[in-house]
Amino acid sequence: MPSKRLPLLLAALALLSLLGWASAQAQPCLVTASVPANRAQGVDPQTAYIEVGFNQDMLTDRWSWVTNPKLGAFPVVAGKPAFVDARTCRLPVKLTPGVTYAVGINTEGYGNFRAQAAPDTPCAPYQIIFTTGK
């Protein structure tokens, strides 16, 4: 009878759905885009913020924008970092013409960018290095 198979079919579909959800949640949290783009040259010094986009919804009450003086200067921070949506965070800055900047995301010892799906695991580190135009 088809009615006896229905609970088994529903249970199988629920299990497959759960496995798919768990697999999606197991994906590492990564930076997928930045403004300016990494390695960009001739960036407009009037650019008002640095922005990072992630592949997952983030915890929006924390961040780790990190300096790395060996790779470049850290810009003057012109306000408080803020998430503009669940996957995009902006750091207001003031840039100077003709300077190479390096801005780290979750570098060693600093791991506050975290996905909602894995709040105990920091997102992968990422470096944005760019040079402003003159």
Contact map, one row per residue, 1 for C-alpha under 8 A:
11111000000000000000000000000000000000000000000000000000000000000000000000000000000000000000000000000000000000000000000000000000000000
11111100000000000000000000000000000000000000000000000000000000000000000000000000000000000000000000000000000000000000000000000000000000
11111110000000000000000000000000000000000000000000000000000000000000000000000000000000000000000000000000000000000000000000000000000000
11111111000000000000000000000000000000000000000000000000000000000000000000000000000000000000000000000000000000000000000000000000000000
11111111100000000000000000000000000000000000000000000000000000000000000000000000000000000000000000000000000000000000000000000000000000
01111111110000000000000000000000000000000000000000000000000000000000000000000000000000000000000000000000000000000000000000000000000000
00111111111000000000000000000000000000000000000000000000000000000000000000000000000000000000000000000000000000000000000000000000000000
00011111111100000000000000000000000000000000000000000000000000000000000000000000000000000000000000000000000000000000000000000000000000
00001111111110000000000000000000000000000000000000000000000000000000000000000000000000000000000000000000000000000000000000000000000000
00000111111111000000000000000000000000000000000000000000000000000000000000000000000000000000000000000000000000000000000000000000000000
00000011111111100000000000000000000000000000000000000000000000000000000000000000000000000000000000000000000000000000000000000000000000
00000001111111110000000000000000000000000000000000000000000000000000000000000000000000000000000000000000000000000000000000000000000000
00000000111111111000000000000000000000000000000000000000000000000000000000000000000000000000000000000000000000000000000000000000000000
00000000011111111100000000000000000000000000000000000000000000000000000000000000000000000000000000000000000000000000000000000000000000
00000000001111111110000000000000000000000000000000000000000000000000000000000000000000000000000000000000000000000000000000000000000000
00000000000111111111000000000000000000000000000000000000000000000000000000000000000000000000000000000000000000000000000000000000000000
00000000000011111111100000000000000000000000000000000000000000000000000000000000000000000000000000000000000000000000000000000000000000
00000000000001111111110000000000000000000000000000000000000000000000000000000000000000000000000000000000000000000000000000000000000000
00000000000000111111111000000000000000000000000000000000000000000000000000000000000000000000000000000000000000000000000000000000000000
00000000000000011111111100000000000000000000000000000000000000000000000000000000000000000000000000000000000000000000000000000000000000
00000000000000001111111110000000000000000000000000000000000000000000000000000000000000000000000000000000000000000000000000000000000000
00000000000000000111111111000000000000000000000000000000000000000000000000000000000000000000000000000000000000000000000000000000000000
00000000000000000011111111100000000000000000000000000000000000000000000000000000000000000000000000000000000000000000000000000000000000
00000000000000000001111111100000000000000000000000000000000000000000000000000000000000000000000000000000000000000000000000000000000000
00000000000000000000111111100000000000000000000000000000000000000000000000000000000000000000000000000000000000000000110000000000000000
00000000000000000000011111110000000000000000000000000000000000000000000000000000000000000000000000000000000000000000000000000000000000
00000000000000000000001111111000000000000000000000000000000000000000000000000000000000000000000000000000000000000000000000000000000000
00000000000000000000000001111100000000000000000000000000000000000000000000000000000000000000000000000000000000000000000000110000000000
00000000000000000000000000111110000000000000000000000111000000000000000000000000000000000000000000000000000000000110000001110000000000
00000000000000000000000000011111000000000000000000000111000000000000000000000000000000000000000000000000000000000000000000111000000000
00000000000000000000000000001111110000000000000000011110000000000000000000000000000000000000000000000000000000000000000000010100000000
00000000000000000000000000000111110000000000000000011110000000000000000000000000000000000000000000000000000000000000000000000000000000
00000000000000000000000000000011111010000000000000011100000000000000000000000000000000000000000000000000000000000000000000000000000000
00000000000000000000000000000011111111000000000001111000000000000000000000000000000000000000000000000000000000000000000000000001000000
00000000000000000000000000000000111111000000000011110000000000000000000000000000000000000000000000000000000000000000000000000000000000
00000000000000000000000000000000011111010010000001100000000000000000000000000000000000000000000000000000000000000000000000000001010000
00000000000000000000000000000000111111110000000000000000000000000000000000000000000000000000000000000000000000000000000000000001010000
00000000000000000000000000000000011111110000000000000000000000000000000000000000000000000000000000000000000000000000000000000011110000
00000000000000000000000000000000000011111000000000000000000000000000000000000000000000000000000000000000000000000000000000000001111000
00000000000000000000000000000000000111111110000000000000000000000000000000000000000000000000000000000000000000000000000000000000111000
00000000000000000000000000000000000000111110000000000000000000000000000000000000000000000000000000000000000000000000000000000000011110
00000000000000000000000000000000000000011111000000000000000000000000000000000000000000000000000000000000000000000000000000000000001111
00000000000000000000000000000000000100011111101000000000000000000000000000000000000000000000000000000000000000000000000000000000011110
00000000000000000000000000000000000000000111111000000000000000000000000000000000000000000000000010000000000000000000000000000000000110
00000000000000000000000000000000000000000011111000000000000000000000000000000000000000000000011110000000000000000000000000000000000111
00000000000000000000000000000000000000000001111100000000000000000000000000000000000000000000011000000000000000000000000000000000000000
00000000000000000000000000000000000000000011111111000000000000000000000000000000000000000000111000000000000000000000000000000000000000
00000000000000000000000000000000000000000000011111000000000000000000000000000000000000000001111000000000000000000000000000000000000000
00000000000000000000000000000000001000000000001111100000000000000000000000000000000000000111110000000000000000000000000000000000000000
00000000000000000000000000000000011100000000001111110000000000000000000000000000000000000111100000000000000000000000000000000000000000
00000000000000000000000000000000011100000000000011111000000000000000000000000000000000011110000000000000000000000000000000000000000000
00000000000000000000000000000011111000000000000001111100000000000000000000000000000000011100000000000000000000000000000000000000000000
00000000000000000000000000000011110000000000000000111110000000000000000000000000000000111000000000000000000000000000000000000000000000
00000000000000000000000000001111100000000000000000011111110000000000000000000000000000110000000000000000000000000000000000000000000000
00000000000000000000000000001111000000000000000000001111100000000000000000000000000000100000000000000000000000000000000000000000000000
00000000000000000000000000001100000000000000000000000111110000000000000000000000000001100000000000000000000000000011000000000000000000
00000000000000000000000000000000000000000000000000000111111000000000000000000000000001100000000000000000000000000011100000000000000000
00000000000000000000000000000000000000000000000000000101111100000000000000000000000001100000000000000000000000001111000000000000000000
00000000000000000000000000000000000000000000000000000000111111000000000000000000000001000000000000000000000000001111001000000000000000
00000000000000000000000000000000000000000000000000000000011111100000000000000000011001000000000000000000000000000000000000000000000000
00000000000000000000000000000000000000000000000000000000001111100000000000000000000000000000000000000000000000000000000000000000000000
00000000000000000000000000000000000000000000000000000000001111110000000000000000000000000000000000000000000000011000000000000000000000
00000000000000000000000000000000000000000000000000000000000111111000000000000000100000000000000000000000010000111100000000000000000000
00000000000000000000000000000000000000000000000000000000000001111100000000000000000000000000000000000001111001111000000000000000000000
00000000000000000000000000000000000000000000000000000000000000111110000000000000000000000000000000000011110000000000000000000000000000
00000000000000000000000000000000000000000000000000000000000000011111000000000000000000000000000000000011111001000000000000000000000000
00000000000000000000000000000000000000000000000000000000000000001111100011000000000000000000000000000111000000000000000000000000000000
00000000000000000000000000000000000000000000000000000000000000000111111111000000000000000000000000000111000000000000000000000000000000
00000000000000000000000000000000000000000000000000000000000000000011111111000000000000000000000000000100000000000000000000000000000000
00000000000000000000000000000000000000000000000000000000000000000001111100000000000000000000000000000000000000000000000000000000000000
00000000000000000000000000000000000000000000000000000000000000000001111110000000000000000000000000001100000000000000000000000000100000
00000000000000000000000000000000000000000000000000000000000000000001111111000000000000000000000000011100000000000000000000000000100000
00000000000000000000000000000000000000000000000000000000000000000011101111100000000000000000000000111100000000000000000000000000000000
00000000000000000000000000000000000000000000000000000000000000000011100111110000000000000000000000001110000000000000000000000000000000
00000000000000000000000000000000000000000000000000000000000000000000000011111000000000000000111000001000000000000000000000000000000000
00000000000000000000000000000000000000000000000000000000000000000000000001111100000000000000111000000000000000000000000000000000000000
00000000000000000000000000000000000000000000000000000000000000000000000000111111000000000011110000000000000000000000000000000000000000
00000000000000000000000000000000000000000000000000000000000000000000000000011111000000000011110000000000000000000000000000000000000000
00000000000000000000000000000000000000000000000000000000000000000000000000001111100000000011100000000000000000000000000000000000000000
00000000000000000000000000000000000000000000000000000000000000000000000000001111110000000011000000000000000000000000000000000000000000
00000000000000000000000000000000000000000000000000000000000000100000000000000011111000001111000000000000000000000000000000000000000000
00000000000000000000000000000000000000000000000000000000000100000000000000000001111100001110000000000000000000000000000000000000000000
00000000000000000000000000000000000000000000000000000000000100000000000000000000111111111100000000000000000000000000000000000000000000
00000000000000000000000000000000000000000000000000000000000000000000000000000000011111111100000000000000000000000000000000000000000000
00000000000000000000000000000000000000000000000000000000000000000000000000000000001111111000000000000000000000000000000000000000000000
00000000000000000000000000000000000000000000000000000001111100000000000000000000001111110000000000000000000000000000000000000000000000
00000000000000000000000000000000000000000000000000001111110000000000000000000000001111111000000000000000000000000000000000000000000000
00000000000000000000000000000000000000000000000000111100000000000000000000000000001111111100000000000000000000000000000000000000000000
00000000000000000000000000000000000000000000000000111000000000000000000000000000111110111110000000000000000000000000000000000000000000
00000000000000000000000000000000000000000000000011110000000000000000000000000000111100011111000000000000000000000000000000000000000000
00000000000000000000000000000000000000000000000011100000000000000000000000001111110000001111100000000000000000000000000000000000000000
00000000000000000000000000000000000000000000000111000000000000000000000000001111100000000111110000000000000000000000000000000000000000
00000000000000000000000000000000000000000000001111000000000000000000000000111110000000000011111000000000000000000000000000000000000000
00000000000000000000000000000000000000000000111110000000000000000000000000111100000000000001111100000000000000000000000000000000000000
00000000000000000000000000000000000000000000111100000000000000000000000000110000000000000000111110000000000000000000000000000000000100
00000000000000000000000000000000000000000000100000000000000000000000000000000000000000000000011111100000000000000000000000000000000100
00000000000000000000000000000000000000000001100000000000000000000000000000000000000000000000001111100000000000000000000000000000000111
00000000000000000000000000000000000000000000000000000000000000000000000000000000000000000000000111110000000000000000000000000000001111
00000000000000000000000000000000000000000000000000000000000000000000000010000000000000000000000111111000000000000000000000000000001110
00000000000000000000000000000000000000000000000000000000000000000000000110000000000000000000000001111100000000000000000000000000111100
00000000000000000000000000000000000000000000000000000000000000000000001111100000000000000000000000111110000000000000000000000001111000
00000000000000000000000000000000000000000000000000000000000000000011101111000000000000000000000000011111000000000000000000000011110000
00000000000000000000000000000000000000000000000000000000000000001111000001000000000000000000000000001111100000000000000000000011100000
00000000000000000000000000000000000000000000000000000000000000011111000000000000000000000000000000000111111000000000000000001111000000
00000000000000000000000000000000000000000000000000000000000000011100000000000000000000000000000000000011111000101000000000001110000000
00000000000000000000000000000000000000000000000000000000000000111100000000000000000000000000000000000001111111111000000001111100000000
00000000000000000000000000000000000000000000000000000000000000010100000000000000000000000000000000000001111111100000000000001100000000
00000000000000000000000000000000000000000000000000000000000000000000000000000000000000000000000000000000011111100000000000001000000000
00000000000000000000000000000000000000000000000000000000000000000000000000000000000000000000000000000000011111100000000000000000000000
00000000000000000000000000000000000000000000000000000000000000010100000000000000000000000000000000000000011111110000000000000000000000
00000000000000000000000000000000000000000000000000000000000000110000000000000000000000000000000000000000111111111100000001100000000000
00000000000000000000000000000000000000000000000000000000000001110000000000000000000000000000000000000000010001111100000001000000000000
00000000000000000000000000000000000000000000000000000000011001110000000000000000000000000000000000000000110000111110000001100000000000
00000000000000000000000000001000000000000000000000000000011000100000000000000000000000000000000000000000000000111111011111100000000000
00000000000000000000000000001000000000000000000000000001111000000000000000000000000000000000000000000000000000001111111011100000000000
00000000000000000000000000000000000000000000000000000001111000000000000000000000000000000000000000000000000000000111111000000000000000
00000000000000000000000010000000000000000000000000000000100000000000000000000000000000000000000000000000000000000011111000000000000000
00000000000000000000000010000000000000000000000000000000000000000000000000000000000000000000000000000000000000000111111110000000000000
00000000000000000000000000000000000000000000000000000000001000000000000000000000000000000000000000000000000000000111111111000000000000
00000000000000000000000000000000000000000000000000000000000000000000000000000000000000000000000000000000000000000100011111000000000000
00000000000000000000000000000000000000000000000000000000000000000000000000000000000000000000000000000000000000000110011111100000000000
00000000000000000000000000001000000000000000000000000000000000000000000000000000000000000000000000000000010000111110001111110000000000
00000000000000000000000000011100000000000000000000000000000000000000000000000000000000000000000000000000010000101110000011111000000000
00000000000000000000000000011110000000000000000000000000000000000000000000000000000000000000000000000000010000000000000001111100000000
00000000000000000000000000000100000000000000000000000000000000000000000000000000000000000000000000000001111100000000000000111110000000
00000000000000000000000000000010000000000000000000000000000000000000000000000000000000000000000000000001111000000000000000011111000000
00000000000000000000000000000000000001000000000000000000000000000000000000000000000000000000000000000111100000000000000000001111100000
00000000000000000000000000000000010111100000000000000000000000000000000000000000000000000000000000001111000000000000000000000111110000
00000000000000000000000000000000000001110000000000000000000000000000001100000000000000000000000000011110000000000000000000000011111000
00000000000000000000000000000000000111111010000000000000000000000000000000000000000000000000000000011100000000000000000000000001111100
00000000000000000000000000000000000000111110000000000000000000000000000000000000000000000000000001111000000000000000000000000000111110
00000000000000000000000000000000000000001111100000000000000000000000000000000000000000000000001111110000000000000000000000000000011111
00000000000000000000000000000000000000001111100000000000000000000000000000000000000000000000000011100000000000000000000000000000001111
00000000000000000000000000000000000000000100100000000000000000000000000000000000000000000000000011000000000000000000000000000000000111
